[in-house]
Amino acid sequence: SGVTVAVLDSGFSTLHPDLAPAVTFQTCMLTAARSLGSGACPNGQGEQTGPGAAEDDAGHGTHVTGIIASRGFVSPPGAAPGANIESIKVTYGPDLAGSFYTSDVIAGLDYVAANRPDVKVVNMSLQTFALFSGACDTANADTIALAAAVTLLRARGAVVFAASGNLGSATKLAAPACLSGAVAVGATDSADSIQSFSNAGAGLDLLAPGASIVSDAITNTTIALSGTSMAAPLAGGCAALLLQTGEAGRSPAGIEAWLTASPVRIPDARNGLTFPRLNCAPTPPSSIVI
């Protein structure tokens, strides 16, 4: 409660009883998509702010938002069911995962940084098809601009989570997860095994459940989906809980250190690496000194 999370995605189903009470602000940034004839905000323009601006036309954002903050009337309660959501529509349908232009994502991040000081957690369940080894902050023009936006958000106190991507790479991550300023989250199943579709590698920071996650659907019902897109918002929800308690400190570095110090470690046979799995415990891991 009292923590605000920005979700950059396809928006949310504005009539869903689990989400309508949770979303306190809506905006849409689809200037590039509209100019290239691919999509537009609900008002038909490239930008929109206010009620209805983040109406979901794909379903992905509705599911992700429910994982964080569902009020639990229809789907299970979200990880942080008292959190406030700022829905930033940066992808367009009709495919479930949605499509996006990097410049629209950057515009959404910049908007949050410039106008929404209440946001302390940012979730991006987005992936490029380009994969990167290690930090990609200076890989190309797109990642340079993404890195600058994420760095600005982190400097003003927001911890940024990004899905590692679902292309099954054992050595590379998609953008924006490959950015050094983002917490890159991969997916595990109920047996605590890393999912074969989950991108991994040295840049992966954290694992979280991402198999058959039941959350809200665009039809105002529920749906079970799998992907790193489902894992990242579980980590973001945990960050909101830690921010409420204050036990992990208020800084992005403190939140990230707490999460990545999880004593639950999952090996990845594909690359020989071991990663921490989300353990949203009410007491700090023994290796963390607050």
C-alpha positions in Angstrom: 0.0 0.0 0.0 1.2 3.5 -0.8 3.7 2.3 -3.4 3.2 3.2 -7.1 4.3 0.9 -9.9 4.5 2.0 -13.5 3.7 -0.8 -16.0 4.9 -0.2 -19.6 2.9 -2.6 -21.7 -0.3 -2.8 -23.8 -2.3 -1.1 -21.1 -5.1 -2.8 -19.1 -8.7 -3.7 -19.3 -10.3 -0.6 -17.8 -13.5 -2.4 -16.8 -11.8 -5.4 -15.1 -13.0 -5.4 -11.4 -9.5 -6.5 -10.3 -7.7 -3.7 -12.0 -10.0 -0.6 -12.2 -9.4 0.1 -8.5 -5.7 -0.4 -8.8 -4.9 1.9 -11.7 -4.5 5.5 -10.6 -3.1 7.0 -13.8 -3.1 6.2 -17.6 -1.2 7.5 -20.5 -0.4 6.3 -24.0 2.8 6.8 -26.0 2.5 5.5 -29.6 3.8 8.3 -31.6 6.2 6.2 -33.6 3.6 3.4 -34.1 1.0 5.9 -35.4 3.4 7.7 -37.7 4.5 4.4 -39.3 0.9 3.3 -39.7 1.1 0.4 -37.2 -1.1 1.5 -34.3 -2.4 4.4 -32.3 -3.7 5.3 -28.9 -7.4 4.7 -28.2 -8.1 8.3 -29.2 -6.6 7.6 -32.6 -3.6 9.9 -31.9 0.0 9.2 -31.0 -0.4 10.4 -27.4 -3.2 10.3 -24.9 -3.4 10.9 -21.1 -6.3 10.4 -18.8 -9.2 7.9 -18.4 -9.2 5.4 -21.3 -5.7 6.2 -22.5 -4.3 2.8 -21.6 -7.2 0.6 -22.8 -5.7 -2.8 -23.6 -6.1 -4.1 -27.2 -3.9 -7.1 -26.8 -4.3 -8.6 -23.3 -0.7 -8.8 -22.3 -0.7 -5.7 -20.2 -3.9 -6.7 -18.4 -2.2 -10.0 -17.4 1.0 -8.4 -16.3 -0.8 -5.7 -14.3 -2.9 -8.3 -12.5 0.3 -10.2 -11.5 1.4 -7.1 -9.7 -1.7 -5.6 -8.2 -4.9 -7.6 -8.9 -7.4 -6.8 -6.1 -8.4 -10.5 -6.1 -12.1 -10.3 -7.0 -11.7 -12.5 -10.2 -8.1 -13.7 -10.4 -5.8 -14.5 -7.5 -4.6 -11.4 -5.7 -1.5 -9.8 -7.2 1.9 -9.9 -5.5 1.3 -6.5 -4.1 -2.5 -6.1 -4.1 -2.5 -2.8 -2.3 -0.1 -1.1 -4.8 -1.1 1.7 -7.1 -0.6 1.2 -10.8 0.3 3.8 -13.4 -0.5 2.2 -16.8 1.8 3.4 -19.6 0.6 2.0 -23.0 3.6 1.6 -25.3 2.6 -1.5 -27.3 -0.2 -2.1 -29.6 -2.2 -5.3 -30.6 -3.8 -7.3 -31.8 -1.3 -10.1 -30.9 -1.3 -11.0 -27.3 2.3 -10.0 -26.7 1.8 -6.8 -28.6 4.3 -4.9 -30.8 6.3 -1.8 -30.1 8.8 0.7 -31.3 11.7 1.4 -29.1 11.3 5.1 -29.3 7.8 4.8 -27.9 9.1 2.8 -24.9 11.8 5.5 -24.4 9.1 8.1 -24.5 7.1 6.2 -21.9 10.1 6.0 -19.6 11.0 9.6 -20.1 7.4 10.6 -19.3 7.5 8.7 -16.0 10.8 10.3 -15.1 9.7 13.8 -15.9 6.1 13.7 -14.6 5.5 10.9 -12.1 7.8 11.3 -9.1 5.5 8.9 -7.2 6.7 5.9 -9.2 9.2 3.8 -7.4 9.0 0.6 -9.4 8.9 0.2 -13.2 8.0 -3.0 -15.0 8.8 -3.7 -18.6 7.7 -7.1 -19.8 9.0 -6.3 -23.3 11.6 -8.0 -25.4 13.4 -7.2 -28.7 14.4 -10.0 -31.1 17.9 -8.8 -31.0 20.0 -10.5 -28.3 23.0 -9.1 -26.4 25.9 -10.6 -24.5 26.6 -8.7 -21.3 25.5 -5.1 -20.7 24.1 -3.6 -23.9 24.1 0.1 -22.8 26.3 1.2 -25.7 25.5 -1.5 -28.3 23.5 0.7 -30.6 21.5 3.9 -30.8 18.4 2.3 -29.3 20.1 0.8 -26.3 22.0 4.0 -25.7 18.7 5.9 -25.5 17.1 3.2 -23.4 20.1 3.1 -21.0 19.9 6.9 -20.5 16.2 6.7 -19.7 16.6 3.8 -17.2 19.6 5.5 -15.6 17.6 8.6 -15.1 14.7 6.7 -13.4 17.1 4.8 -11.2 18.8 8.0 -10.2 15.5 9.5 -9.0 14.8 6.4 -6.9 12.9 3.9 -9.2 13.9 0.3 -9.5 13.4 -1.0 -13.0 12.5 -4.6 -13.9 12.7 -6.2 -17.3 11.8 -9.6 -18.7 14.9 -11.4 -20.0 13.1 -12.6 -23.1 11.7 -15.9 -24.4 14.0 -16.8 -27.2 15.7 -19.6 -25.3 19.2 -18.2 -25.4 21.5 -19.5 -22.7 24.1 -16.7 -23.2 22.3 -13.6 -24.3 19.4 -11.3 -23.1 17.0 -9.2 -25.0 16.7 -5.4 -24.6 15.8 -3.8 -22.3 16.8 -6.6 -19.9 20.4 -6.3 -21.1 20.7 -2.8 -19.7 23.0 -2.5 -16.7 20.5 -0.3 -14.9 17.6 -2.8 -15.2 17.0 -5.9 -13.0 16.8 -8.7 -15.6 14.3 -11.5 -14.7 14.1 -15.0 -16.1 11.4 -17.6 -15.6 11.2 -20.8 -13.6 8.5 -23.5 -13.3 6.8 -25.0 -10.3 9.6 -27.6 -9.9 12.1 -24.7 -9.5 13.7 -25.4 -12.9 14.6 -22.6 -15.3 12.3 -22.6 -18.3 13.8 -23.6 -21.6 12.4 -20.6 -23.3 13.9 -18.2 -20.8 16.9 -16.2 -22.0 19.8 -16.3 -19.5 23.5 -15.7 -19.4 25.9 -13.6 -17.3 23.6 -10.6 -17.4 20.6 -12.3 -15.8 20.0 -11.0 -12.3 17.1 -13.0 -10.9 14.6 -15.8 -11.6 11.0 -15.9 -10.7 8.0 -18.1 -11.4 6.9 -17.7 -15.0 5.0 -20.9 -15.9 1.2 -21.1 -16.1 0.7 -18.0 -14.1 -3.0 -17.3 -13.6 -3.9 -13.6 -13.8 -6.4 -11.2 -15.3 -7.6 -11.4 -19.0 -8.8 -8.8 -21.4 -12.2 -10.4 -21.3 -12.5 -9.5 -17.6 -12.0 -13.1 -16.6 -8.7 -15.0 -16.1 -6.1 -16.7 -18.2 -2.9 -18.8 -17.5 0.2 -17.6 -19.4 3.8 -18.5 -19.3 6.9 -16.4 -20.1 9.5 -14.1 -18.6 6.8 -11.5 -19.0 5.1 -13.2 -16.1 8.3 -13.5 -14.0 9.3 -9.8 -14.1 6.1 -8.4 -12.5 6.3 -10.9 -9.6 9.7 -9.5 -8.8 8.3 -5.9 -9.2 5.5 -6.8 -6.8 7.9 -8.0 -4.3 9.9 -4.7 -4.7 6.7 -2.8 -3.9 6.3 -4.9 -0.7 9.9 -4.2 0.4 9.4 -0.5 -0.3 6.3 -0.4 1.9 8.2 -2.1 4.8 11.3 -0.1 4.3 13.4 -3.0 5.5 15.5 -3.2 2.3 16.1 0.6 2.3 14.5 3.0 -0.2 17.1 2.8 -2.9 17.0 0.8 -6.1 20.4 -0.6 -5.2 19.1 -1.8 -1.8 16.0 -3.5 -3.4 18.1 -5.2 -6.0 20.7 -6.4 -3.5 18.0 -7.8 -1.3 16.3 -9.7 -4.1 19.5 -11.1 -5.7 20.8 -12.3 -2.2 18.0 -14.9 -2.2 19.3 -18.1 -0.7 17.3 -20.1 -3.3 19.7 -20.8 -6.1 18.7 -22.4 -9.4 21.3 -24.0 -11.7 21.0 -23.6 -15.5 22.4 -26.7 -17.2 22.6 -24.9 -20.5 25.4 -22.6 -19.4 26.7 -23.9 -16.0 25.6 -20.8 -14.2 23.4 -20.5 -11.1 20.9 -17.7 -10.5 19.0 -16.5 -7.4 15.2 -17.3 -7.5 12.8 -14.7 -6.0 12.3 -15.3 -2.3 10.1 -12.4 -1.1 10.9 -13.0 2.6 9.9 -10.7 5.4 13.4 -10.8 6.9 16.6 -9.9 5.1 18.9 -12.6 3.7 21.8 -13.2 6.0 24.3 -11.7 3.5 22.5 -8.3 3.4 23.4 -5.6 5.8 20.9 -2.7 5.7 
